[in-house]
Amino acid sequence: MNINNEALMGAFEIMGFGMAGIFIVLGILYVVSLGLLKFFPVKK
């Protein structure tokens, strides 16, 4: 089986950008949710 190392490294780079993007979006959603809870606290 012949693997093109250049294509493999390019694929890993694209995969890394995708995974980083997912974690960045999750972090933004977490910060926004914390801000919303601070501005609109839960009433008991």
Residue frames as a rotation matrix with the C-alpha (Angstrom) as fourth column:
MET 1
0.584 0.812 0.000 0.00
0.812 -0.584 0.000 0.00
0.000 0.000 -1.000 0.00
ASN 2
-0.507 -0.777 0.372 1.45
0.795 -0.589 -0.146 3.32
0.333 0.222 0.917 -1.09
ILE 3
0.528 0.641 -0.558 0.61
0.810 -0.578 0.101 6.42
-0.257 -0.505 -0.824 0.96
ASN 4
0.078 -0.436 0.896 1.35
0.545 -0.734 -0.405 9.90
0.835 0.521 0.180 -0.31
ASN 5
-0.267 -0.270 -0.925 2.92
0.963 -0.122 -0.242 11.59
-0.048 -0.955 0.292 2.73
GLU 6
-0.991 -0.102 0.085 2.35
0.113 -0.985 0.130 15.10
0.071 0.139 0.988 1.37
ALA 7
-0.314 0.948 0.056 -1.38
-0.212 -0.127 0.969 14.45
0.925 0.293 0.241 0.91
LEU 8
0.136 0.327 -0.935 -1.57
0.768 0.561 0.308 12.81
0.626 -0.760 -0.175 4.35
MET 9
-0.647 -0.433 -0.627 0.02
0.739 -0.560 -0.376 15.83
-0.189 -0.706 0.682 6.05
GLY 10
-0.887 0.397 0.236 -2.35
-0.231 -0.824 0.517 18.15
0.400 0.404 0.823 4.16
ALA 11
-0.003 0.925 -0.379 -5.30
0.143 0.376 0.916 16.08
0.990 -0.052 -0.133 5.35
PHE 12
-0.075 -0.098 -0.992 -4.08
0.974 0.204 -0.094 16.26
0.212 -0.974 0.080 8.96
GLU 13
-0.947 -0.299 -0.118 -3.72
0.315 -0.936 -0.158 20.03
-0.064 -0.187 0.980 8.64
ILE 14
-0.542 0.823 0.168 -7.28
-0.346 -0.401 0.848 20.41
0.766 0.402 0.502 7.39
MET 15
0.182 0.595 -0.783 -8.55
0.519 0.618 0.590 18.07
0.835 -0.514 -0.196 10.11
GLY 16
-0.492 -0.457 -0.741 -6.69
0.871 -0.245 -0.427 20.11
0.013 -0.855 0.518 12.74
PHE 17
-0.965 0.182 0.188 -8.30
-0.151 -0.975 0.165 23.34
0.213 0.131 0.968 11.53
GLY 18
-0.162 0.970 -0.184 -11.72
-0.169 0.156 0.973 21.71
0.972 0.188 0.139 11.66
MET 19
0.124 0.165 -0.979 -11.25
0.829 0.525 0.193 20.40
0.546 -0.835 -0.071 15.19
ALA 20
-0.800 -0.448 -0.399 -9.89
0.592 -0.698 -0.403 23.75
-0.098 -0.559 0.823 16.37
GLY 21
-0.767 0.571 0.292 -12.89
-0.295 -0.718 0.631 25.50
0.570 0.398 0.719 14.82
ILE 22
0.124 0.834 -0.538 -15.29
0.286 0.489 0.824 23.22
0.950 -0.256 -0.178 16.66
PHE 23
-0.083 -0.212 -0.974 -13.63
0.987 0.115 -0.109 23.92
0.135 -0.971 0.200 20.02
ILE 24
-0.971 -0.239 0.020 -13.54
0.237 -0.969 -0.073 27.67
0.037 -0.066 0.997 19.34
VAL 25
-0.411 0.894 0.177 -17.28
-0.289 -0.312 0.905 27.71
0.865 0.320 0.387 18.54
LEU 26
0.261 0.486 -0.834 -18.04
0.629 0.570 0.529 25.66
0.732 -0.663 -0.157 21.67
GLY 27
-0.521 -0.539 -0.662 -15.98
0.852 -0.371 -0.369 28.08
-0.047 -0.757 0.652 23.75
ILE 28
-0.925 0.238 0.297 -17.85
-0.140 -0.938 0.318 31.07
0.354 0.252 0.901 22.29
LEU 29
-0.005 0.981 -0.193 -21.20
-0.040 0.193 0.980 29.43
0.999 0.012 0.039 23.05
TYR 30
0.054 -0.049 -0.997 -20.06
0.914 0.404 0.029 28.73
0.402 -0.913 0.067 26.62
VAL 31
-0.850 -0.431 -0.303 -18.99
0.517 -0.795 -0.317 32.35
-0.104 -0.426 0.899 27.18
VAL 32
-0.685 0.670 0.285 -22.23
-0.316 -0.626 0.713 33.68
0.656 0.399 0.641 25.68
SER 33
0.194 0.793 -0.578 -24.30
0.336 0.500 0.798 31.38
0.922 -0.349 -0.169 27.89
LEU 34
-0.282 -0.358 -0.890 -22.38
0.958 -0.053 -0.282 32.57
0.054 -0.932 0.358 30.97
GLY 35
-0.992 -0.096 0.080 -23.03
0.100 -0.994 0.043 36.17
0.076 0.051 0.996 29.95
LEU 36
-0.314 0.948 0.055 -26.74
-0.219 -0.128 0.967 35.54
0.924 0.292 0.248 29.46
LEU 37
0.216 0.368 -0.904 -26.97
0.746 0.535 0.396 33.91
0.630 -0.760 -0.159 32.89
LYS 38
-0.643 -0.508 -0.574 -25.21
0.758 -0.532 -0.378 36.90
-0.113 -0.677 0.727 34.42
PHE 39
-0.949 0.282 0.138 -27.52
-0.223 -0.916 0.333 39.46
0.220 0.286 0.933 32.75
PHE 40
0.033 0.998 -0.049 -30.71
-0.772 0.057 0.633 37.42
0.635 0.017 0.772 33.18
PRO 41
-0.857 -0.431 0.283 -30.35
-0.507 0.606 -0.613 35.41
0.093 -0.669 -0.737 36.42
VAL 42
-0.487 0.675 -0.554 -32.69
0.310 0.727 0.613 32.51
0.817 0.127 -0.563 37.18
LYS 43
-0.380 0.457 0.804 -35.56
-0.796 -0.604 -0.033 33.64
0.470 -0.653 0.594 39.43
LYS 44
-0.783 0.104 -0.613 -36.59
0.298 0.928 -0.223 31.30
0.545 -0.358 -0.758 42.23
